[in-house]
Amino acid sequence: MHTVFVEFEFGDLAPMVFEALKPELQATPSERSRVELRSEVGLLKLFIEAEDIISLRAALNTWLRLIKIAEEMLETKI
């Protein structure tokens, strides 16, 4: 198994970014990877576990893109 853990510092935006991304956790695009996302006191924590490095990279790229888009949308709204 391959894993990656990333923490993002969002300050007050962390809970809002988490809520924006929560529906994405319901859809499982691949059976070869598992994703956990948590919000804790100004941090967004992303954990990805995958059977192979290719699946890990694909899941990580997807979630990094989703997080970036959610952050950008919230910043333009504020």
PyMOL Python script that loads the backbone (N, CA, C, O; Angstrom):
from pymol import cmd

cmd.read_pdbstr("""\
ATOM      1  N   MET A   1       0.842  -1.179   0.000  1.00  0.00           N
ATOM      2  CA  MET A   1       0.000   0.000   0.000  1.00  0.00           C
ATOM      3  C   MET A   1       0.891   1.248   0.000  1.00  0.00           C
ATOM      4  O   MET A   1       1.952   1.280   0.624  1.00  0.00           O
ATOM      5  N   HIS A   2       0.434   2.247  -0.705  1.00  0.00           N
ATOM      6  CA  HIS A   2       1.124   3.539  -0.774  1.00  0.00           C
ATOM      7  C   HIS A   2       0.227   4.581  -0.117  1.00  0.00           C
ATOM      8  O   HIS A   2      -0.992   4.557  -0.285  1.00  0.00           O
ATOM      9  N   THR A   3       0.836   5.494   0.631  1.00  0.00           N
ATOM     10  CA  THR A   3       0.042   6.513   1.324  1.00  0.00           C
ATOM     11  C   THR A   3       0.691   7.886   1.182  1.00  0.00           C
ATOM     12  O   THR A   3       1.892   8.016   0.949  1.00  0.00           O
ATOM     13  N   VAL A   4      -0.155   8.903   1.332  1.00  0.00           N
ATOM     14  CA  VAL A   4       0.310  10.287   1.390  1.00  0.00           C
ATOM     15  C   VAL A   4      -0.592  11.028   2.373  1.00  0.00           C
ATOM     16  O   VAL A   4      -1.799  10.795   2.436  1.00  0.00           O
ATOM     17  N   PHE A   5       0.030  11.930   3.140  1.00  0.00           N
ATOM     18  CA  PHE A   5      -0.698  12.746   4.101  1.00  0.00           C
ATOM     19  C   PHE A   5      -0.259  14.183   3.887  1.00  0.00           C
ATOM     20  O   PHE A   5       0.937  14.476   3.879  1.00  0.00           O
ATOM     21  N   VAL A   6      -1.237  15.097   3.710  1.00  0.00           N
ATOM     22  CA  VAL A   6      -0.935  16.494   3.462  1.00  0.00           C
ATOM     23  C   VAL A   6      -1.804  17.347   4.378  1.00  0.00           C
ATOM     24  O   VAL A   6      -2.992  17.076   4.553  1.00  0.00           O
ATOM     25  N   GLU A   7      -1.203  18.375   4.959  1.00  0.00           N
ATOM     26  CA  GLU A   7      -1.950  19.353   5.761  1.00  0.00           C
ATOM     27  C   GLU A   7      -1.907  20.700   5.058  1.00  0.00           C
ATOM     28  O   GLU A   7      -0.858  21.141   4.590  1.00  0.00           O
ATOM     29  N   PHE A   8      -3.060  21.340   4.992  1.00  0.00           N
ATOM     30  CA  PHE A   8      -3.178  22.667   4.395  1.00  0.00           C
ATOM     31  C   PHE A   8      -3.595  23.638   5.477  1.00  0.00           C
ATOM     32  O   PHE A   8      -4.535  23.368   6.225  1.00  0.00           O
ATOM     33  N   GLU A   9      -2.910  24.760   5.571  1.00  0.00           N
ATOM     34  CA  GLU A   9      -3.283  25.802   6.529  1.00  0.00           C
ATOM     35  C   GLU A   9      -4.238  26.767   5.835  1.00  0.00           C
ATOM     36  O   GLU A   9      -3.854  27.480   4.907  1.00  0.00           O
ATOM     37  N   PHE A  10      -5.487  26.781   6.298  1.00  0.00           N
ATOM     38  CA  PHE A  10      -6.504  27.644   5.709  1.00  0.00           C
ATOM     39  C   PHE A  10      -7.059  28.659   6.698  1.00  0.00           C
ATOM     40  O   PHE A  10      -7.841  29.528   6.311  1.00  0.00           O
ATOM     41  N   GLY A  11      -6.678  28.568   7.944  1.00  0.00           N
ATOM     42  CA  GLY A  11      -7.227  29.486   8.931  1.00  0.00           C
ATOM     43  C   GLY A  11      -8.736  29.341   9.022  1.00  0.00           C
ATOM     44  O   GLY A  11      -9.263  28.235   9.147  1.00  0.00           O
ATOM     45  N   ASP A  12      -9.428  30.485   8.957  1.00  0.00           N
ATOM     46  CA  ASP A  12     -10.892  30.482   9.077  1.00  0.00           C
ATOM     47  C   ASP A  12     -11.598  29.812   7.894  1.00  0.00           C
ATOM     48  O   ASP A  12     -12.767  29.443   7.997  1.00  0.00           O
ATOM     49  N   LEU A  13     -10.893  29.655   6.778  1.00  0.00           N
ATOM     50  CA  LEU A  13     -11.508  29.035   5.600  1.00  0.00           C
ATOM     51  C   LEU A  13     -11.573  27.513   5.681  1.00  0.00           C
ATOM     52  O   LEU A  13     -12.319  26.895   4.921  1.00  0.00           O
ATOM     53  N   ALA A  14     -10.817  26.898   6.577  1.00  0.00           N
ATOM     54  CA  ALA A  14     -10.732  25.430   6.636  1.00  0.00           C
ATOM     55  C   ALA A  14     -12.099  24.747   6.712  1.00  0.00           C
ATOM     56  O   ALA A  14     -12.356  23.835   5.926  1.00  0.00           O
ATOM     57  N   PRO A  15     -12.986  25.151   7.628  1.00  0.00           N
ATOM     58  CA  PRO A  15     -14.291  24.467   7.679  1.00  0.00           C
ATOM     59  C   PRO A  15     -15.116  24.666   6.411  1.00  0.00           C
ATOM     60  O   PRO A  15     -15.854  23.770   6.002  1.00  0.00           O
ATOM     61  N   MET A  16     -14.993  25.838   5.790  1.00  0.00           N
ATOM     62  CA  MET A  16     -15.765  26.108   4.574  1.00  0.00           C
ATOM     63  C   MET A  16     -15.235  25.293   3.396  1.00  0.00           C
ATOM     64  O   MET A  16     -16.018  24.781   2.597  1.00  0.00           O
ATOM     65  N   VAL A  17     -13.909  25.169   3.283  1.00  0.00           N
ATOM     66  CA  VAL A  17     -13.325  24.350   2.224  1.00  0.00           C
ATOM     67  C   VAL A  17     -13.740  22.896   2.432  1.00  0.00           C
ATOM     68  O   VAL A  17     -14.091  22.202   1.477  1.00  0.00           O
ATOM     69  N   PHE A  18     -13.698  22.441   3.679  1.00  0.00           N
ATOM     70  CA  PHE A  18     -14.106  21.067   3.984  1.00  0.00           C
ATOM     71  C   PHE A  18     -15.555  20.822   3.590  1.00  0.00           C
ATOM     72  O   PHE A  18     -15.863  19.808   2.963  1.00  0.00           O
ATOM     73  N   GLU A  19     -16.442  21.735   3.948  1.00  0.00           N
ATOM     74  CA  GLU A  19     -17.866  21.576   3.614  1.00  0.00           C
ATOM     75  C   GLU A  19     -18.086  21.582   2.104  1.00  0.00           C
ATOM     76  O   GLU A  19     -18.947  20.864   1.596  1.00  0.00           O
ATOM     77  N   ALA A  20     -17.310  22.390   1.392  1.00  0.00           N
ATOM     78  CA  ALA A  20     -17.442  22.445  -0.064  1.00  0.00           C
ATOM     79  C   ALA A  20     -17.010  21.128  -0.709  1.00  0.00           C
ATOM     80  O   ALA A  20     -17.544  20.733  -1.745  1.00  0.00           O
ATOM     81  N   LEU A  21     -16.044  20.454  -0.092  1.00  0.00           N
ATOM     82  CA  LEU A  21     -15.505  19.220  -0.663  1.00  0.00           C
ATOM     83  C   LEU A  21     -16.161  17.943  -0.138  1.00  0.00           C
ATOM     84  O   LEU A  21     -15.966  16.867  -0.703  1.00  0.00           O
ATOM     85  N   LYS A  22     -16.923  18.059   0.922  1.00  0.00           N
ATOM     86  CA  LYS A  22     -17.532  16.875   1.533  1.00  0.00           C
ATOM     87  C   LYS A  22     -18.330  16.010   0.548  1.00  0.00           C
ATOM     88  O   LYS A  22     -18.234  14.786   0.625  1.00  0.00           O
ATOM     89  N   PRO A  23     -19.103  16.583  -0.360  1.00  0.00           N
ATOM     90  CA  PRO A  23     -19.837  15.730  -1.315  1.00  0.00           C
ATOM     91  C   PRO A  23     -18.911  14.874  -2.183  1.00  0.00           C
ATOM     92  O   PRO A  23     -19.297  13.786  -2.610  1.00  0.00           O
ATOM     93  N   GLU A  24     -17.713  15.351  -2.440  1.00  0.00           N
ATOM     94  CA  GLU A  24     -16.765  14.586  -3.257  1.00  0.00           C
ATOM     95  C   GLU A  24     -16.321  13.303  -2.554  1.00  0.00           C
ATOM     96  O   GLU A  24     -15.905  12.346  -3.208  1.00  0.00           O
ATOM     97  N   LEU A  25     -16.409  13.285  -1.241  1.00  0.00           N
ATOM     98  CA  LEU A  25     -16.019  12.091  -0.486  1.00  0.00           C
ATOM     99  C   LEU A  25     -17.015  10.955  -0.680  1.00  0.00           C
ATOM    100  O   LEU A  25     -16.677   9.787  -0.486  1.00  0.00           O
ATOM    101  N   GLN A  26     -18.248  11.300  -1.065  1.00  0.00           N
ATOM    102  CA  GLN A  26     -19.288  10.293  -1.274  1.00  0.00           C
ATOM    103  C   GLN A  26     -19.054   9.483  -2.547  1.00  0.00           C
ATOM    104  O   GLN A  26     -19.357   8.291  -2.605  1.00  0.00           O
ATOM    105  N   ALA A  27     -18.514  10.148  -3.558  1.00  0.00           N
ATOM    106  CA  ALA A  27     -18.271   9.489  -4.846  1.00  0.00           C
ATOM    107  C   ALA A  27     -16.889   8.854  -4.838  1.00  0.00           C
ATOM    108  O   ALA A  27     -15.894   9.527  -4.569  1.00  0.00           O
ATOM    109  N   THR A  28     -16.826   7.572  -5.129  1.00  0.00           N
ATOM    110  CA  THR A  28     -15.546   6.870  -5.179  1.00  0.00           C
ATOM    111  C   THR A  28     -15.202   6.615  -6.640  1.00  0.00           C
ATOM    112  O   THR A  28     -15.727   5.683  -7.249  1.00  0.00           O
ATOM    113  N   PRO A  29     -14.307   7.453  -7.216  1.00  0.00           N
ATOM    114  CA  PRO A  29     -13.982   7.275  -8.628  1.00  0.00           C
ATOM    115  C   PRO A  29     -13.166   6.018  -8.913  1.00  0.00           C
ATOM    116  O   PRO A  29     -13.142   5.535 -10.045  1.00  0.00           O
ATOM    117  N   SER A  30     -12.497   5.487  -7.885  1.00  0.00           N
ATOM    118  CA  SER A  30     -11.656   4.315  -8.102  1.00  0.00           C
ATOM    119  C   SER A  30     -11.721   3.393  -6.895  1.00  0.00           C
ATOM    120  O   SER A  30     -11.752   3.843  -5.750  1.00  0.00           O
ATOM    121  N   GLU A  31     -11.741   2.121  -7.167  1.00  0.00           N
ATOM    122  CA  GLU A  31     -11.702   1.131  -6.085  1.00  0.00           C
ATOM    123  C   GLU A  31     -10.268   0.918  -5.598  1.00  0.00           C
ATOM    124  O   GLU A  31     -10.035   0.236  -4.600  1.00  0.00           O
ATOM    125  N   ARG A  32      -9.317   1.508  -6.313  1.00  0.00           N
ATOM    126  CA  ARG A  32      -7.913   1.286  -5.990  1.00  0.00           C
ATOM    127  C   ARG A  32      -7.347   2.302  -5.008  1.00  0.00           C
ATOM    128  O   ARG A  32      -6.180   2.207  -4.627  1.00  0.00           O
ATOM    129  N   SER A  33      -8.162   3.279  -4.591  1.00  0.00           N
ATOM    130  CA  SER A  33      -7.673   4.268  -3.624  1.00  0.00           C
ATOM    131  C   SER A  33      -8.762   4.620  -2.619  1.00  0.00           C
ATOM    132  O   SER A  33      -9.953   4.441  -2.870  1.00  0.00           O
ATOM    133  N   ARG A  34      -8.315   5.123  -1.480  1.00  0.00           N
ATOM    134  CA  ARG A  34      -9.218   5.530  -0.394  1.00  0.00           C
ATOM    135  C   ARG A  34      -8.771   6.907   0.083  1.00  0.00           C
ATOM    136  O   ARG A  34      -7.576   7.159   0.239  1.00  0.00           O
ATOM    137  N   VAL A  35      -9.741   7.801   0.313  1.00  0.00           N
ATOM    138  CA  VAL A  35      -9.433   9.183   0.690  1.00  0.00           C
ATOM    139  C   VAL A  35     -10.145   9.534   1.987  1.00  0.00           C
ATOM    140  O   VAL A  35     -11.315   9.202   2.178  1.00  0.00           O
ATOM    141  N   GLU A  36      -9.421  10.213   2.877  1.00  0.00           N
ATOM    142  CA  GLU A  36     -10.006  10.792   4.086  1.00  0.00           C
ATOM    143  C   GLU A  36      -9.682  12.275   4.079  1.00  0.00           C
ATOM    144  O   GLU A  36      -8.572  12.674   3.728  1.00  0.00           O
ATOM    145  N   LEU A  37     -10.646  13.082   4.463  1.00  0.00           N
ATOM    146  CA  LEU A  37     -10.470  14.528   4.541  1.00  0.00           C
ATOM    147  C   LEU A  37     -11.053  14.983   5.871  1.00  0.00           C
ATOM    148  O   LEU A  37     -12.181  14.632   6.214  1.00  0.00           O
ATOM    149  N   ARG A  38     -10.277  15.769   6.620  1.00  0.00           N
ATOM    150  CA  ARG A  38     -10.730  16.269   7.915  1.00  0.00           C
ATOM    151  C   ARG A  38     -10.396  17.743   8.056  1.00  0.00           C
ATOM    152  O   ARG A  38      -9.436  18.236   7.464  1.00  0.00           O
ATOM    153  N   SER A  39     -11.194  18.437   8.844  1.00  0.00           N
ATOM    154  CA  SER A  39     -10.938  19.834   9.163  1.00  0.00           C
ATOM    155  C   SER A  39     -10.683  19.938  10.660  1.00  0.00           C
ATOM    156  O   SER A  39     -11.493  19.487  11.469  1.00  0.00           O
ATOM    157  N   GLU A  40      -9.556  20.534  11.020  1.00  0.00           N
ATOM    158  CA  GLU A  40      -9.206  20.711  12.432  1.00  0.00           C
ATOM    159  C   GLU A  40      -8.575  22.075  12.638  1.00  0.00           C
ATOM    160  O   GLU A  40      -7.533  22.359  12.048  1.00  0.00           O
ATOM    161  N   VAL A  41      -9.158  22.905  13.434  1.00  0.00           N
ATOM    162  CA  VAL A  41      -8.643  24.204  13.872  1.00  0.00           C
ATOM    163  C   VAL A  41      -7.719  24.870  12.839  1.00  0.00           C
ATOM    164  O   VAL A  41      -6.506  24.940  13.036  1.00  0.00           O
ATOM    165  N   GLY A  42      -8.294  25.347  11.762  1.00  0.00           N
ATOM    166  CA  GLY A  42      -7.535  26.071  10.758  1.00  0.00           C
ATOM    167  C   GLY A  42      -6.795  25.205   9.756  1.00  0.00           C
ATOM    168  O   GLY A  42      -6.146  25.722   8.846  1.00  0.00           O
ATOM    169  N   LEU A  43      -6.886  23.890   9.914  1.00  0.00           N
ATOM    170  CA  LEU A  43      -6.182  22.972   9.018  1.00  0.00           C
ATOM    171  C   LEU A  43      -7.167  22.098   8.260  1.00  0.00           C
ATOM    172  O   LEU A  43      -8.235  21.749   8.763  1.00  0.00           O
ATOM    173  N   LEU A  44      -6.787  21.758   7.055  1.00  0.00           N
ATOM    174  CA  LEU A  44      -7.484  20.749   6.283  1.00  0.00           C
ATOM    175  C   LEU A  44      -6.492  19.611   6.117  1.00  0.00           C
ATOM    176  O   LEU A  44      -5.384  19.823   5.625  1.00  0.00           O
ATOM    177  N   LYS A  45      -6.876  18.409   6.522  1.00  0.00           N
ATOM    178  CA  LYS A  45      -5.971  17.262   6.491  1.00  0.00           C
ATOM    179  C   LYS A  45      -6.469  16.256   5.461  1.00  0.00           C
ATOM    180  O   LYS A  45      -7.618  15.817   5.498  1.00  0.00           O
ATOM    181  N   LEU A  46      -5.576  15.902   4.540  1.00  0.00           N
ATOM    182  CA  LEU A  46      -5.887  14.979   3.462  1.00  0.00           C
ATOM    183  C   LEU A  46      -5.023  13.734   3.595  1.00  0.00           C
ATOM    184  O   LEU A  46      -3.797  13.820   3.680  1.00  0.00           O
ATOM    185  N   PHE A  47      -5.678  12.572   3.613  1.00  0.00           N
ATOM    186  CA  PHE A  47      -4.974  11.288   3.680  1.00  0.00           C
ATOM    187  C   PHE A  47      -5.454  10.439   2.522  1.00  0.00           C
ATOM    188  O   PHE A  47      -6.655  10.238   2.340  1.00  0.00           O
ATOM    189  N   ILE A  48      -4.505   9.941   1.736  1.00  0.00           N
ATOM    190  CA  ILE A  48      -4.840   9.077   0.597  1.00  0.00           C
ATOM    191  C   ILE A  48      -4.041   7.788   0.717  1.00  0.00           C
ATOM    192  O   ILE A  48      -2.842   7.798   0.994  1.00  0.00           O
ATOM    193  N   GLU A  49      -4.738   6.682   0.501  1.00  0.00           N
ATOM    194  CA  GLU A  49      -4.108   5.364   0.510  1.00  0.00           C
ATOM    195  C   GLU A  49      -4.494   4.688  -0.808  1.00  0.00           C
ATOM    196  O   GLU A  49      -5.659   4.704  -1.205  1.00  0.00           O
ATOM    197  N   ALA A  50      -3.503   4.093  -1.478  1.00  0.00           N
ATOM    198  CA  ALA A  50      -3.778   3.451  -2.766  1.00  0.00           C
ATOM    199  C   ALA A  50      -2.985   2.169  -2.915  1.00  0.00           C
ATOM    200  O   ALA A  50      -1.928   1.987  -2.312  1.00  0.00           O
ATOM    201  N   GLU A  51      -3.531   1.283  -3.742  1.00  0.00           N
ATOM    202  CA  GLU A  51      -2.879  -0.010  -3.986  1.00  0.00           C
ATOM    203  C   GLU A  51      -1.568   0.140  -4.742  1.00  0.00           C
ATOM    204  O   GLU A  51      -0.620  -0.612  -4.513  1.00  0.00           O
ATOM    205  N   ASP A  52      -1.519   1.123  -5.654  1.00  0.00           N
ATOM    206  CA  ASP A  52      -0.314   1.296  -6.464  1.00  0.00           C
ATOM    207  C   ASP A  52       0.008   2.784  -6.599  1.00  0.00           C
ATOM    208  O   ASP A  52      -0.836   3.638  -6.325  1.00  0.00           O
ATOM    209  N   ILE A  53       1.224   3.080  -7.020  1.00  0.00           N
ATOM    210  CA  ILE A  53       1.692   4.460  -7.099  1.00  0.00           C
ATOM    211  C   ILE A  53       0.932   5.263  -8.153  1.00  0.00           C
ATOM    212  O   ILE A  53       0.753   6.472  -8.002  1.00  0.00           O
ATOM    213  N   ILE A  54       0.488   4.604  -9.207  1.00  0.00           N
ATOM    214  CA  ILE A  54      -0.267   5.297 -10.248  1.00  0.00           C
ATOM    215  C   ILE A  54      -1.611   5.781  -9.713  1.00  0.00           C
ATOM    216  O   ILE A  54      -2.020   6.913  -9.974  1.00  0.00           O
ATOM    217  N   SER A  55      -2.287   4.930  -8.973  1.00  0.00           N
ATOM    218  CA  SER A  55      -3.570   5.313  -8.362  1.00  0.00           C
ATOM    219  C   SER A  55      -3.370   6.408  -7.323  1.00  0.00           C
ATOM    220  O   SER A  55      -4.190   7.319  -7.207  1.00  0.00           O
ATOM    221  N   LEU A  56      -2.277   6.318  -6.569  1.00  0.00           N
ATOM    222  CA  LEU A  56      -1.979   7.342  -5.559  1.00  0.00           C
ATOM    223  C   LEU A  56      -1.782   8.695  -6.232  1.00  0.00           C
ATOM    224  O   LEU A  56      -2.340   9.699  -5.789  1.00  0.00           O
ATOM    225  N   ARG A  57      -1.001   8.723  -7.283  1.00  0.00           N
ATOM    226  CA  ARG A  57      -0.750   9.980  -7.992  1.00  0.00           C
ATOM    227  C   ARG A  57      -2.032  10.551  -8.577  1.00  0.00           C
ATOM    228  O   ARG A  57      -2.269  11.756  -8.492  1.00  0.00           O
ATOM    229  N   ALA A  58      -2.857   9.701  -9.166  1.00  0.00           N
ATOM    230  CA  ALA A  58      -4.116  10.166  -9.752  1.00  0.00           C
ATOM    231  C   ALA A  58      -5.038  10.754  -8.688  1.00  0.00           C
ATOM    232  O   ALA A  58      -5.613  11.823  -8.887  1.00  0.00           O
ATOM    233  N   ALA A  59      -5.179  10.065  -7.568  1.00  0.00           N
ATOM    234  CA  ALA A  59      -6.039  10.556  -6.483  1.00  0.00           C
ATOM    235  C   ALA A  59      -5.483  11.851  -5.900  1.00  0.00           C
ATOM    236  O   ALA A  59      -6.237  12.788  -5.635  1.00  0.00           O
ATOM    237  N   LEU A  60      -4.176  11.907  -5.700  1.00  0.00           N
ATOM    238  CA  LEU A  60      -3.562  13.114  -5.142  1.00  0.00           C
ATOM    239  C   LEU A  60      -3.763  14.298  -6.076  1.00  0.00           C
ATOM    240  O   LEU A  60      -4.131  15.383  -5.624  1.00  0.00           O
ATOM    241  N   ASN A  61      -3.527  14.110  -7.367  1.00  0.00           N
ATOM    242  CA  ASN A  61      -3.731  15.198  -8.329  1.00  0.00           C
ATOM    243  C   ASN A  61      -5.174  15.688  -8.325  1.00  0.00           C
ATOM    244  O   ASN A  61      -5.428  16.892  -8.369  1.00  0.00           O
ATOM    245  N   THR A  62      -6.106  14.761  -8.274  1.00  0.00           N
ATOM    246  CA  THR A  62      -7.529  15.118  -8.248  1.00  0.00           C
ATOM    247  C   THR A  62      -7.851  15.959  -7.014  1.00  0.00           C
ATOM    248  O   THR A  62      -8.480  17.012  -7.123  1.00  0.00           O
ATOM    249  N   TRP A  63      -7.421  15.496  -5.848  1.00  0.00           N
ATOM    250  CA  TRP A  63      -7.752  16.195  -4.605  1.00  0.00           C
ATOM    251  C   TRP A  63      -7.012  17.514  -4.457  1.00  0.00           C
ATOM    252  O   TRP A  63      -7.568  18.465  -3.906  1.00  0.00           O
ATOM    253  N   LEU A  64      -5.795  17.599  -4.926  1.00  0.00           N
ATOM    254  CA  LEU A  64      -5.089  18.886  -4.899  1.00  0.00           C
ATOM    255  C   LEU A  64      -5.826  19.904  -5.771  1.00  0.00           C
ATOM    256  O   LEU A  64      -5.967  21.068  -5.395  1.00  0.00           O
ATOM    257  N   ARG A  65      -6.289  19.459  -6.929  1.00  0.00           N
ATOM    258  CA  ARG A  65      -7.035  20.344  -7.823  1.00  0.00           C
ATOM    259  C   ARG A  65      -8.352  20.773  -7.183  1.00  0.00           C
ATOM    260  O   ARG A  65      -8.702  21.952  -7.229  1.00  0.00           O
ATOM    261  N   LEU A  66      -9.089  19.832  -6.586  1.00  0.00           N
ATOM    262  CA  LEU A  66     -10.370  20.166  -5.935  1.00  0.00           C
ATOM    263  C   LEU A  66     -10.176  21.155  -4.793  1.00  0.00           C
ATOM    264  O   LEU A  66     -10.950  22.101  -4.647  1.00  0.00           O
ATOM    265  N   ILE A  67      -9.153  20.941  -3.991  1.00  0.00           N
ATOM    266  CA  ILE A  67      -8.884  21.833  -2.852  1.00  0.00           C
ATOM    267  C   ILE A  67      -8.525  23.228  -3.351  1.00  0.00           C
ATOM    268  O   ILE A  67      -9.000  24.224  -2.806  1.00  0.00           O
ATOM    269  N   LYS A  68      -7.697  23.303  -4.374  1.00  0.00           N
ATOM    270  CA  LYS A  68      -7.299  24.600  -4.931  1.00  0.00           C
ATOM    271  C   LYS A  68      -8.514  25.353  -5.479  1.00  0.00           C
ATOM    272  O   LYS A  68      -8.659  26.552  -5.240  1.00  0.00           O
ATOM    273  N   ILE A  69      -9.373  24.665  -6.202  1.00  0.00           N
ATOM    274  CA  ILE A  69     -10.567  25.299  -6.767  1.00  0.00           C
ATOM    275  C   ILE A  69     -11.493  25.783  -5.654  1.00  0.00           C
ATOM    276  O   ILE A  69     -11.997  26.905  -5.712  1.00  0.00           O
ATOM    277  N   ALA A  70     -11.721  24.946  -4.639  1.00  0.00           N
ATOM    278  CA  ALA A  70     -12.597  25.342  -3.521  1.00  0.00           C
ATOM    279  C   ALA A  70     -12.040  26.581  -2.816  1.00  0.00           C
ATOM    280  O   ALA A  70     -12.788  27.503  -2.489  1.00  0.00           O
ATOM    281  N   GLU A  71     -10.749  26.599  -2.586  1.00  0.00           N
ATOM    282  CA  GLU A  71     -10.127  27.752  -1.933  1.00  0.00           C
ATOM    283  C   GLU A  71     -10.291  29.012  -2.783  1.00  0.00           C
ATOM    284  O   GLU A  71     -10.669  30.064  -2.269  1.00  0.00           O
ATOM    285  N   GLU A  72     -10.011  28.907  -4.062  1.00  0.00           N
ATOM    286  CA  GLU A  72     -10.132  30.061  -4.953  1.00  0.00           C
ATOM    287  C   GLU A  72     -11.560  30.596  -4.999  1.00  0.00           C
ATOM    288  O   GLU A  72     -11.773  31.808  -4.998  1.00  0.00           O
ATOM    289  N   MET A  73     -12.526  29.702  -5.039  1.00  0.00           N
ATOM    290  CA  MET A  73     -13.921  30.132  -5.087  1.00  0.00           C
ATOM    291  C   MET A  73     -14.332  30.829  -3.795  1.00  0.00           C
ATOM    292  O   MET A  73     -15.047  31.831  -3.826  1.00  0.00           O
ATOM    293  N   LEU A  74     -13.886  30.306  -2.674  1.00  0.00           N
ATOM    294  CA  LEU A  74     -14.236  30.921  -1.392  1.00  0.00           C
ATOM    295  C   LEU A  74     -13.544  32.277  -1.222  1.00  0.00           C
ATOM    296  O   LEU A  74     -14.127  33.205  -0.662  1.00  0.00           O
ATOM    297  N   GLU A  75     -12.312  32.391  -1.700  1.00  0.00           N
ATOM    298  CA  GLU A  75     -11.604  33.667  -1.582  1.00  0.00           C
ATOM    299  C   GLU A  75     -12.253  34.755  -2.443  1.00  0.00           C
ATOM    300  O   GLU A  75     -12.290  35.917  -2.037  1.00  0.00           O
ATOM    301  N   THR A  76     -12.761  34.397  -3.620  1.00  0.00           N
ATOM    302  CA  THR A  76     -13.396  35.392  -4.461  1.00  0.00           C
ATOM    303  C   THR A  76     -14.757  35.792  -3.897  1.00  0.00           C
ATOM    304  O   THR A  76     -15.242  36.897  -4.143  1.00  0.00           O
ATOM    305  N   LYS A  77     -15.362  34.889  -3.144  1.00  0.00           N
ATOM    306  CA  LYS A  77     -16.686  35.161  -2.553  1.00  0.00           C
ATOM    307  C   LYS A  77     -16.578  36.063  -1.330  1.00  0.00           C
ATOM    308  O   LYS A  77     -17.502  36.819  -1.032  1.00  0.00           O
ATOM    309  N   ILE A  78     -15.450  35.985  -0.619  1.00  0.00           N
ATOM    310  CA  ILE A  78     -15.291  36.746   0.638  1.00  0.00           C
ATOM    311  C   ILE A  78     -14.918  38.160   0.389  1.00  0.00           C
ATOM    312  O   ILE A  78     -14.747  38.929   1.335  1.00  0.00           O
TER     313      ILE A  78
END
""", "prot")
cmd.dss("prot")
cmd.show_as("cartoon", "prot")
cmd.util.cbc("prot")
cmd.orient("prot")
